[in-house]
Structures are given as structure tokens and as C-alpha cells.
Amino acid sequence: MLFRGLDLAVGPGELLLVEGPNGAGKTTLLRVLCGLREPEAGEVRWAGLPLRRAGAAFRASVVYVGHAPGLKDDLTALENLAVAAALGGRAPAIDPREALARVGLGERAHVRAGALSAGQRRRLGLARLLVRPAPLWVLDEPLSAVDRAGAALVAELLRDHLGAGGLAVVTSHAPLGVPEDRVRALRLGAAAAAEAAA
């Protein structure tokens, strides 16, 4: 067991920053929180309901951007966003071309994702947040592989999302550029990683 005794809630306009050393269970916790992995004990609730009962309502309310961007390398940047929007089950919030422009990839719309740099792939993954709006963003290391401008983009996206009443659960080893009064931190310690290895 990587962690135990967690009891937490995230409310509108709030960001939960999950911190800790490598191996402490940050990614595992994020996967549990968004229903990609079952907890060994306890439960995760959305709007008062356990995730398995919240079902489609929860899936429509969360966007997960993992450490790996989760892109289809043979599809263009634009096609990747069209697929992401379709998976959301409703019309995109903004046109995928506009989303690409906002993340600095407007000129790369017709480039295959596999031909993009690591930082461009990260930006494309973040563009999904714009085309498939959801109240809950679960982001695993959104600052990995991004330059200074990319970090500023992540901060802007998060500030806008929280300002509109959205929620976010984020892992990061670097500052996110979000006002401190919007952030609560959860520290998963090295003791948890050592206990799991024992």
C-alpha cells in the first residue's frame, strides 16, 4: 500500500497540489482519483456519490492529462484534438484550431503528433483541456518538458480554470504560478514509498 489514511476534499476554485519524492505514489493517487484504478480500501466520491455510482456523470466531469501526453502519433495535432472532443460526448467548447493557437501550436495543426517535440506534445495534451471542458482537471506533471513560455501557459490555464470555479488536482515538482490562496498541498512522503517497498 503506497498511502493510507487519506481524507481530503477539493472544492470549486481550488487546486490540490500533490507533492512528494519519486515513488511516493503521486501518479497512483491521481489514477485512483479519476477512476482509472480502484483503491485498495476506501472510496472516491464525486458530488457525494462513489465513483462507480457516479458513472457517466463523473466521466463527463473530469479530464486527465497524464505524465505521458496520451496522443495518437499517426494523427495530426488537429485530428488528436478532434478525437479528444468526440470522446467527451459533446461539441467542443472552442474550435480545435483556436485551442491549438492558444497553446502556441497554430502553425503545427497539420503536423503528425509523432513529429512534434516533447514540449509541443505536452502543449497539445494541454489543449485537450480547452476543447473538452470539465470541472475537474487531473494533471500529472504538466510542467514536464515545457519551456518558460510553456510554464506560463500552464499557469494561465490553471488560473482561468480556477477563476471560473473549476477544480484541479495536480502533481508538480516546480511552482505552478497559481495564487497561494487557491492551493492546498498534500505531501506524500518518502516513508510511504519505503513502506510500500518493505
C-alpha positions as MATLAB code, in Angstrom:
seq = 'MLFRGLDLAVGPGELLLVEGPNGAGKTTLLRVLCGLREPEAGEVRWAGLPLRRAGAAFRASVVYVGHAPGLKDDLTALENLAVAAALGGRAPAIDPREALARVGLGERAHVRAGALSAGQRRRLGLARLLVRPAPLWVLDEPLSAVDRAGAALVAELLRDHLGAGGLAVVTSHAPLGVPEDRVRALRLGAAAAAEAAA';
ca = [
       0.000    0.000    0.000;
       1.540    3.298   -1.072;
      -0.515    5.523    1.220;
      -3.219    5.191    3.824;
      -5.457    7.380    5.928;
      -6.064    9.981    3.245;
      -9.208   12.024    3.816;
      -9.474   15.039    1.580;
     -11.885   17.111   -0.447;
     -11.389   19.618   -3.240;
     -13.889   22.398   -3.789;
     -14.696   24.856   -6.598;
     -11.851   27.225   -7.383;
      -9.351   25.083   -5.506;
      -6.182   23.292   -6.584;
      -4.867   20.310   -4.655;
      -1.117   20.086   -5.202;
       0.125   16.533   -4.631;
       3.807   16.620   -3.728;
       6.413   14.078   -2.784;
       9.516   12.248   -3.948;
       9.545    9.812   -6.828;
       7.918    6.542   -5.804;
       5.708    8.086   -3.115;
       2.515    7.285   -5.040;
       1.569   10.615   -6.645;
       0.645    9.186  -10.043;
      -1.113    6.233   -8.429;
      -3.216    8.603   -6.333;
      -4.174   10.644   -9.399;
      -5.199    7.497  -11.268;
      -7.355    6.436   -8.295;
      -8.942    9.890   -8.062;
     -10.013    9.866  -11.696;
     -11.292    6.288  -11.677;
      -8.515    4.657  -13.702;
      -7.528    2.472  -10.756;
      -9.553    1.072   -7.876;
      -8.432    1.974   -4.352;
      -7.377   -0.987   -2.225;
      -9.517    0.410    0.581;
     -11.930    3.304    0.990;
     -13.623    5.143   -1.836;
     -13.513    8.209   -4.019;
     -16.681   10.276   -4.288;
     -17.901   12.786   -6.865;
     -20.774   15.079   -5.891;
     -21.424   12.828   -2.903;
     -21.597    9.571   -4.889;
     -18.976    6.813   -5.064;
     -17.298    6.923   -8.488;
     -18.786    3.605   -9.596;
     -22.273    5.029   -8.984;
     -21.483    8.471  -10.406;
     -20.574    6.701  -13.672;
     -21.067    8.721  -16.848;
     -21.690   11.946  -14.925;
     -18.233   11.697  -13.395;
     -16.522   10.693  -16.645;
     -18.018   13.774  -18.313;
     -16.767   15.931  -15.447;
     -13.073   15.008  -15.459;
     -10.172   15.465  -17.864;
      -6.966   13.589  -17.058;
      -3.677   14.605  -18.631;
      -1.100   12.053  -17.570;
       2.659   12.270  -17.419;
       2.691   10.855  -20.961;
       0.567   13.101  -23.191;
      -1.641   10.225  -24.438;
      -1.558   11.241  -28.086;
      -2.027    9.236  -31.271;
       1.300    9.707  -33.054;
      -0.103    8.978  -36.535;
      -2.773   11.677  -36.212;
      -2.118   15.360  -36.712;
      -2.369   17.809  -33.848;
      -5.776   18.892  -35.137;
      -7.008   15.307  -35.507;
      -5.875   14.487  -31.956;
      -7.977   17.348  -30.616;
     -10.973   16.309  -32.717;
     -10.754   12.799  -31.216;
     -10.442   14.222  -27.680;
     -13.505   16.401  -28.228;
     -15.518   13.483  -29.622;
     -14.641   11.324  -26.612;
     -16.175   13.999  -24.421;
     -19.548   13.228  -25.960;
     -20.437   16.823  -26.781;
     -19.419   19.641  -29.075;
     -16.014   21.175  -28.318;
     -16.081   24.241  -26.093;
     -13.877   26.054  -28.576;
     -12.816   25.196  -32.089;
      -9.775   22.871  -32.029;
      -7.869   25.317  -34.265;
      -8.444   28.063  -31.706;
      -7.254   25.747  -28.937;
      -4.072   24.992  -30.896;
      -3.456   28.706  -31.398;
      -3.922   29.372  -27.685;
      -1.276   26.785  -26.735;
       1.139   28.050  -29.383;
       0.634   25.271  -31.935;
      -1.478   27.094  -34.508;
       1.191   26.609  -37.159;
       1.511   22.906  -36.318;
      -2.147   21.933  -36.799;
      -1.396   19.533  -39.658;
       1.821   18.055  -38.274;
       1.627   14.479  -37.008;
       1.869   14.316  -33.216;
       4.777   11.875  -33.521;
       6.810   14.571  -35.293;
       6.311   17.181  -32.549;
       8.940   17.927  -29.914;
       8.361   16.789  -26.321;
       7.339   20.310  -25.306;
       4.952   20.634  -28.255;
       3.417   17.264  -27.384;
       2.860   18.495  -23.830;
       1.170   21.639  -25.181;
      -1.044   19.504  -27.419;
      -2.037   17.395  -24.425;
      -2.946   20.566  -22.534;
      -5.034   21.794  -25.483;
      -7.453   18.957  -24.687;
      -8.399   20.898  -21.564;
      -9.732   23.644  -23.806;
     -11.725   21.565  -26.296;
     -13.184   19.206  -23.719;
     -14.175   21.376  -20.783;
     -14.747   19.684  -17.463;
     -14.988   20.988  -13.916;
     -12.213   18.669  -12.667;
      -8.728   18.669  -14.162;
      -6.330   15.947  -13.026;
      -2.835   16.795  -14.257;
       0.285   14.695  -13.721;
       3.428   16.837  -14.012;
       2.028   19.371  -16.529;
       5.316   21.289  -16.467;
       7.463   18.399  -17.676;
       9.228   19.111  -20.978;
       7.896   22.678  -21.225;
       9.990   25.828  -21.576;
       9.407   29.079  -19.686;
       6.629   30.122  -22.057;
       5.007   26.696  -21.635;
       5.118   27.057  -17.846;
       3.443   30.466  -18.158;
       0.768   28.867  -20.360;
       0.084   26.156  -17.740;
      -0.215   28.839  -15.044;
      -2.620   30.863  -17.199;
      -4.797   27.836  -17.974;
      -4.959   26.873  -14.302;
      -5.744   30.421  -13.122;
      -8.543   30.741  -15.693;
      -9.966   27.332  -14.768;
      -9.922   28.006  -11.023;
     -11.272   31.519  -11.537;
     -14.270   30.015  -13.345;
     -14.966   27.719  -10.371;
     -13.128   24.667  -11.680;
     -11.200   22.191   -9.534;
      -7.736   20.775  -10.162;
      -5.587   18.026   -8.705;
      -2.008   18.410   -9.881;
       1.392   16.835   -9.267;
       4.393   19.068   -9.842;
       7.971   19.410   -8.718;
       8.019   23.067   -9.813;
       5.917   26.117   -8.881;
       2.651   26.307  -10.839;
       2.185   30.078  -10.850;
      -1.215   29.873   -9.145;
      -2.132   32.239   -6.265;
      -1.344   30.626   -2.916;
      -4.851   31.195   -1.578;
      -6.141   28.798   -4.277;
      -3.698   25.981   -3.446;
      -3.780   23.260   -0.805;
      -0.832   20.870   -0.625;
      -0.863   17.156    0.092;
       2.577   15.761    0.782;
       3.151   12.071    0.172;
       6.373   11.245    1.960;
       9.367    9.047    1.385;
       8.133    6.963    4.324;
       5.161    5.883    2.214;
       7.486    4.817   -0.591;
       9.763    2.950    1.827;
       6.808    1.232    3.499;
       5.447    0.121    0.113;
       8.816   -1.379   -0.777;
       9.080   -3.290    2.534;
];
